[in-house]
């Protein structure tokens, strides 16, 4: 009599453990490849697009020889996940329109990349340069002596 109480429990357990299919049913799979979840491959492709764009910007800025620092300006470039620029770049004033358009495009794409992949950073502020110097024909940013306090 003691063991009779276990019989309904065992029967209930056996019927509740129905075998599950190993494959997903076709109706639960995405119909379009665009609906496929993000993966590391798409992140790598986005990262490569950013790298190509920043190389274009560096190439444009480096195409001019620096002989007079007054003919150069600096601009913030990129976007840190916490906000603010990721760095600064020197560019010749005579190419300002072309370079600033590319810098704006790169910064917007990096900001979208950070949001899309939910990236984090150290949230440290990158101070603007104190100026620009010409060294061996290249424009070099002069670091600011001001320490950024958070």
C-alpha atoms as an extended CHARMM CRD file, in Angstrom:
* protein
*
       150  EXT
         1         1  UNK       CA              0.0000000000        0.0000000000        0.0000000000  PROA      1               0.0000000000
         2         2  UNK       CA              2.8920000000        2.2780000000        0.7570000000  PROA      2               0.0000000000
         3         3  UNK       CA              4.2040000000        1.9490000000       -2.7690000000  PROA      3               0.0000000000
         4         4  UNK       CA              0.8720000000        2.6360000000       -4.4700000000  PROA      4               0.0000000000
         5         5  UNK       CA              1.3250000000        6.3460000000       -3.9790000000  PROA      5               0.0000000000
         6         6  UNK       CA              4.4890000000        6.2360000000       -6.0870000000  PROA      6               0.0000000000
         7         7  UNK       CA              2.7700000000        4.6600000000       -9.1120000000  PROA      7               0.0000000000
         8         8  UNK       CA              0.7650000000        7.8130000000      -10.1160000000  PROA      8               0.0000000000
         9         9  UNK       CA              3.8660000000        9.9340000000       -9.5230000000  PROA      9               0.0000000000
        10        10  UNK       CA              5.9950000000        7.7350000000      -11.8130000000  PROA      10              0.0000000000
        11        11  UNK       CA              3.2610000000        7.5970000000      -14.4790000000  PROA      11              0.0000000000
        12        12  UNK       CA              2.8300000000       11.3840000000      -14.3570000000  PROA      12              0.0000000000
        13        13  UNK       CA              6.5980000000       11.8840000000      -14.6760000000  PROA      13              0.0000000000
        14        14  UNK       CA              6.8500000000        9.5370000000      -17.6620000000  PROA      14              0.0000000000
        15        15  UNK       CA              4.0420000000       11.2550000000      -19.5540000000  PROA      15              0.0000000000
        16        16  UNK       CA              5.3530000000       14.7380000000      -18.8100000000  PROA      16              0.0000000000
        17        17  UNK       CA              8.8130000000       13.9310000000      -20.2230000000  PROA      17              0.0000000000
        18        18  UNK       CA              7.8530000000       13.9990000000      -23.8730000000  PROA      18              0.0000000000
        19        19  UNK       CA             10.7490000000       13.7200000000      -26.3530000000  PROA      19              0.0000000000
        20        20  UNK       CA             11.7240000000       17.0050000000      -27.9730000000  PROA      20              0.0000000000
        21        21  UNK       CA             12.8550000000       17.4540000000      -31.5600000000  PROA      21              0.0000000000
        22        22  UNK       CA             16.5410000000       18.2530000000      -32.0260000000  PROA      22              0.0000000000
        23        23  UNK       CA             15.9440000000       20.5610000000      -34.9960000000  PROA      23              0.0000000000
        24        24  UNK       CA             13.9630000000       23.7400000000      -35.0010000000  PROA      24              0.0000000000
        25        25  UNK       CA             10.7000000000       23.6170000000      -36.8280000000  PROA      25              0.0000000000
        26        26  UNK       CA             10.9200000000       25.3600000000      -40.2280000000  PROA      26              0.0000000000
        27        27  UNK       CA              8.3390000000       27.9440000000      -39.1810000000  PROA      27              0.0000000000
        28        28  UNK       CA             10.6310000000       29.2060000000      -36.3740000000  PROA      28              0.0000000000
        29        29  UNK       CA             13.6370000000       29.8170000000      -38.6570000000  PROA      29              0.0000000000
        30        30  UNK       CA             14.1030000000       33.2720000000      -40.2010000000  PROA      30              0.0000000000
        31        31  UNK       CA             12.6370000000       33.5550000000      -43.6960000000  PROA      31              0.0000000000
        32        32  UNK       CA             15.1760000000       36.1830000000      -44.7250000000  PROA      32              0.0000000000
        33        33  UNK       CA             18.9380000000       36.1520000000      -44.1440000000  PROA      33              0.0000000000
        34        34  UNK       CA             18.6750000000       39.7840000000      -42.9870000000  PROA      34              0.0000000000
        35        35  UNK       CA             16.7390000000       38.5450000000      -39.9530000000  PROA      35              0.0000000000
        36        36  UNK       CA             19.6210000000       36.2800000000      -38.9390000000  PROA      36              0.0000000000
        37        37  UNK       CA             21.0730000000       37.2310000000      -35.5390000000  PROA      37              0.0000000000
        38        38  UNK       CA             24.2470000000       39.3380000000      -35.5050000000  PROA      38              0.0000000000
        39        39  UNK       CA             27.4910000000       37.4430000000      -35.2530000000  PROA      39              0.0000000000
        40        40  UNK       CA             31.2000000000       38.1020000000      -35.0290000000  PROA      40              0.0000000000
        41        41  UNK       CA             31.5240000000       38.0470000000      -38.8110000000  PROA      41              0.0000000000
        42        42  UNK       CA             29.3100000000       41.1020000000      -39.2690000000  PROA      42              0.0000000000
        43        43  UNK       CA             31.1920000000       42.9030000000      -36.4880000000  PROA      43              0.0000000000
        44        44  UNK       CA             34.4740000000       42.1380000000      -38.2560000000  PROA      44              0.0000000000
        45        45  UNK       CA             33.0970000000       43.4960000000      -41.5490000000  PROA      45              0.0000000000
        46        46  UNK       CA             31.9430000000       46.7000000000      -39.8330000000  PROA      46              0.0000000000
        47        47  UNK       CA             35.3520000000       47.0540000000      -38.1610000000  PROA      47              0.0000000000
        48        48  UNK       CA             37.0770000000       46.6610000000      -41.5500000000  PROA      48              0.0000000000
        49        49  UNK       CA             34.8510000000       49.3710000000      -43.0780000000  PROA      49              0.0000000000
        50        50  UNK       CA             35.8840000000       51.7300000000      -40.2870000000  PROA      50              0.0000000000
        51        51  UNK       CA             39.5540000000       50.8650000000      -40.8400000000  PROA      51              0.0000000000
        52        52  UNK       CA             39.2710000000       51.6330000000      -44.5660000000  PROA      52              0.0000000000
        53        53  UNK       CA             37.6470000000       54.9980000000      -43.8600000000  PROA      53              0.0000000000
        54        54  UNK       CA             40.2550000000       56.0340000000      -41.2790000000  PROA      54              0.0000000000
        55        55  UNK       CA             43.0400000000       55.0450000000      -43.7190000000  PROA      55              0.0000000000
        56        56  UNK       CA             41.4560000000       57.3240000000      -46.3340000000  PROA      56              0.0000000000
        57        57  UNK       CA             41.4290000000       60.1790000000      -43.8160000000  PROA      57              0.0000000000
        58        58  UNK       CA             45.0490000000       59.5450000000      -42.7840000000  PROA      58              0.0000000000
        59        59  UNK       CA             46.0650000000       59.3490000000      -46.4360000000  PROA      59              0.0000000000
        60        60  UNK       CA             44.3980000000       62.6820000000      -47.2280000000  PROA      60              0.0000000000
        61        61  UNK       CA             45.9420000000       64.3960000000      -44.2090000000  PROA      61              0.0000000000
        62        62  UNK       CA             49.3600000000       62.8940000000      -44.9140000000  PROA      62              0.0000000000
        63        63  UNK       CA             49.3440000000       63.8440000000      -48.5940000000  PROA      63              0.0000000000
        64        64  UNK       CA             50.4830000000       67.3880000000      -47.8040000000  PROA      64              0.0000000000
        65        65  UNK       CA             53.9490000000       68.2980000000      -46.5610000000  PROA      65              0.0000000000
        66        66  UNK       CA             53.9280000000       70.3890000000      -43.4080000000  PROA      66              0.0000000000
        67        67  UNK       CA             56.1890000000       73.4260000000      -43.6780000000  PROA      67              0.0000000000
        68        68  UNK       CA             54.1170000000       75.9710000000      -41.7530000000  PROA      68              0.0000000000
        69        69  UNK       CA             52.0000000000       74.9000000000      -38.7610000000  PROA      69              0.0000000000
        70        70  UNK       CA             49.7110000000       77.9170000000      -39.3450000000  PROA      70              0.0000000000
        71        71  UNK       CA             48.4320000000       76.1410000000      -42.4840000000  PROA      71              0.0000000000
        72        72  UNK       CA             47.1470000000       73.2200000000      -40.4160000000  PROA      72              0.0000000000
        73        73  UNK       CA             44.2550000000       72.6410000000      -38.0150000000  PROA      73              0.0000000000
        74        74  UNK       CA             43.2510000000       69.8340000000      -35.6970000000  PROA      74              0.0000000000
        75        75  UNK       CA             39.8980000000       68.1200000000      -35.4240000000  PROA      75              0.0000000000
        76        76  UNK       CA             38.3630000000       65.5530000000      -33.0900000000  PROA      76              0.0000000000
        77        77  UNK       CA             37.8540000000       62.2130000000      -34.8040000000  PROA      77              0.0000000000
        78        78  UNK       CA             35.9260000000       59.1070000000      -33.8300000000  PROA      78              0.0000000000
        79        79  UNK       CA             33.5060000000       58.4580000000      -31.0000000000  PROA      79              0.0000000000
        80        80  UNK       CA             34.1510000000       56.7070000000      -27.7090000000  PROA      80              0.0000000000
        81        81  UNK       CA             31.2760000000       54.5750000000      -26.3830000000  PROA      81              0.0000000000
        82        82  UNK       CA             30.9480000000       56.8510000000      -23.3280000000  PROA      82              0.0000000000
        83        83  UNK       CA             30.9450000000       59.9580000000      -25.5110000000  PROA      83              0.0000000000
        84        84  UNK       CA             33.5460000000       62.3580000000      -26.8040000000  PROA      84              0.0000000000
        85        85  UNK       CA             36.1640000000       61.9030000000      -29.5140000000  PROA      85              0.0000000000
        86        86  UNK       CA             38.4850000000       58.9120000000      -29.5510000000  PROA      86              0.0000000000
        87        87  UNK       CA             41.4120000000       61.0610000000      -30.7280000000  PROA      87              0.0000000000
        88        88  UNK       CA             42.4470000000       64.1550000000      -32.6940000000  PROA      88              0.0000000000
        89        89  UNK       CA             43.9560000000       64.5260000000      -36.1420000000  PROA      89              0.0000000000
        90        90  UNK       CA             45.8950000000       67.3030000000      -37.8840000000  PROA      90              0.0000000000
        91        91  UNK       CA             44.8400000000       68.2500000000      -41.4080000000  PROA      91              0.0000000000
        92        92  UNK       CA             45.8290000000       70.9330000000      -43.9590000000  PROA      92              0.0000000000
        93        93  UNK       CA             43.4450000000       73.8920000000      -44.1040000000  PROA      93              0.0000000000
        94        94  UNK       CA             43.3270000000       73.7830000000      -47.9190000000  PROA      94              0.0000000000
        95        95  UNK       CA             41.7430000000       70.2860000000      -47.7310000000  PROA      95              0.0000000000
        96        96  UNK       CA             39.3830000000       71.1910000000      -44.9020000000  PROA      96              0.0000000000
        97        97  UNK       CA             36.0450000000       70.5830000000      -46.6600000000  PROA      97              0.0000000000
        98        98  UNK       CA             37.0210000000       67.1680000000      -48.0050000000  PROA      98              0.0000000000
        99        99  UNK       CA             38.6670000000       65.9080000000      -44.8030000000  PROA      99              0.0000000000
       100       100  UNK       CA             36.0240000000       67.2310000000      -42.3980000000  PROA      100             0.0000000000
       101       101  UNK       CA             33.2900000000       65.4840000000      -44.4150000000  PROA      101             0.0000000000
       102       102  UNK       CA             35.1750000000       62.1760000000      -44.1090000000  PROA      102             0.0000000000
       103       103  UNK       CA             35.8710000000       62.7830000000      -40.3970000000  PROA      103             0.0000000000
       104       104  UNK       CA             32.1730000000       63.4510000000      -39.8070000000  PROA      104             0.0000000000
       105       105  UNK       CA             31.2440000000       60.2610000000      -41.6900000000  PROA      105             0.0000000000
       106       106  UNK       CA             33.8060000000       58.1870000000      -39.7540000000  PROA      106             0.0000000000
       107       107  UNK       CA             32.6900000000       59.5900000000      -36.3960000000  PROA      107             0.0000000000
       108       108  UNK       CA             29.0300000000       58.8320000000      -37.1500000000  PROA      108             0.0000000000
       109       109  UNK       CA             29.8820000000       55.3000000000      -38.2890000000  PROA      109             0.0000000000
       110       110  UNK       CA             32.0260000000       54.6330000000      -35.2170000000  PROA      110             0.0000000000
       111       111  UNK       CA             29.2510000000       55.9160000000      -32.9550000000  PROA      111             0.0000000000
       112       112  UNK       CA             26.7470000000       53.6130000000      -34.7020000000  PROA      112             0.0000000000
       113       113  UNK       CA             29.2300000000       50.7140000000      -34.4090000000  PROA      113             0.0000000000
       114       114  UNK       CA             29.6260000000       51.3150000000      -30.6610000000  PROA      114             0.0000000000
       115       115  UNK       CA             25.8510000000       51.3420000000      -30.1610000000  PROA      115             0.0000000000
       116       116  UNK       CA             25.1730000000       48.3720000000      -32.4500000000  PROA      116             0.0000000000
       117       117  UNK       CA             27.6300000000       46.1240000000      -30.6040000000  PROA      117             0.0000000000
       118       118  UNK       CA             27.0520000000       47.7090000000      -27.1640000000  PROA      118             0.0000000000
       119       119  UNK       CA             30.7420000000       48.4580000000      -26.6440000000  PROA      119             0.0000000000
       120       120  UNK       CA             32.2280000000       49.9250000000      -23.4800000000  PROA      120             0.0000000000
       121       121  UNK       CA             35.3320000000       52.0530000000      -22.9530000000  PROA      121             0.0000000000
       122       122  UNK       CA             37.3940000000       53.5870000000      -20.1810000000  PROA      122             0.0000000000
       123       123  UNK       CA             35.3250000000       56.8100000000      -20.4260000000  PROA      123             0.0000000000
       124       124  UNK       CA             38.5030000000       58.8890000000      -20.0870000000  PROA      124             0.0000000000
       125       125  UNK       CA             38.3090000000       62.2550000000      -21.8100000000  PROA      125             0.0000000000
       126       126  UNK       CA             40.8100000000       62.8290000000      -24.5940000000  PROA      126             0.0000000000
       127       127  UNK       CA             42.0270000000       66.4300000000      -24.2330000000  PROA      127             0.0000000000
       128       128  UNK       CA             42.3890000000       68.5280000000      -27.3770000000  PROA      128             0.0000000000
       129       129  UNK       CA             45.9430000000       69.2160000000      -28.5380000000  PROA      129             0.0000000000
       130       130  UNK       CA             47.6460000000       72.4460000000      -27.5170000000  PROA      130             0.0000000000
       131       131  UNK       CA             48.7870000000       73.0470000000      -31.0650000000  PROA      131             0.0000000000
       132       132  UNK       CA             50.4880000000       71.6680000000      -34.1570000000  PROA      132             0.0000000000
       133       133  UNK       CA             54.1770000000       71.5110000000      -35.0550000000  PROA      133             0.0000000000
       134       134  UNK       CA             55.8650000000       70.5670000000      -38.2990000000  PROA      134             0.0000000000
       135       135  UNK       CA             58.4970000000       67.8570000000      -37.8210000000  PROA      135             0.0000000000
       136       136  UNK       CA             60.2910000000       66.3120000000      -40.8050000000  PROA      136             0.0000000000
       137       137  UNK       CA             57.5240000000       67.4710000000      -43.1510000000  PROA      137             0.0000000000
       138       138  UNK       CA             54.7190000000       65.9600000000      -41.0750000000  PROA      138             0.0000000000
       139       139  UNK       CA             52.1570000000       67.7040000000      -38.9000000000  PROA      139             0.0000000000
       140       140  UNK       CA             52.4610000000       66.5680000000      -35.2860000000  PROA      140             0.0000000000
       141       141  UNK       CA             49.9180000000       67.3440000000      -32.5790000000  PROA      141             0.0000000000
       142       142  UNK       CA             51.3600000000       68.9540000000      -29.4560000000  PROA      142             0.0000000000
       143       143  UNK       CA             49.9030000000       67.4610000000      -26.2970000000  PROA      143             0.0000000000
       144       144  UNK       CA             48.1930000000       69.7680000000      -23.8650000000  PROA      144             0.0000000000
       145       145  UNK       CA             49.7900000000       70.2160000000      -20.4340000000  PROA      145             0.0000000000
       146       146  UNK       CA             46.3360000000       70.4480000000      -18.8820000000  PROA      146             0.0000000000
       147       147  UNK       CA             45.3680000000       67.3470000000      -16.9500000000  PROA      147             0.0000000000
       148       148  UNK       CA             41.7660000000       66.3020000000      -17.4080000000  PROA      148             0.0000000000
       149       149  UNK       CA             39.9920000000       65.7270000000      -14.0960000000  PROA      149             0.0000000000
       150       150  UNK       CA             36.8930000000       63.5700000000      -14.0560000000  PROA      150             0.0000000000
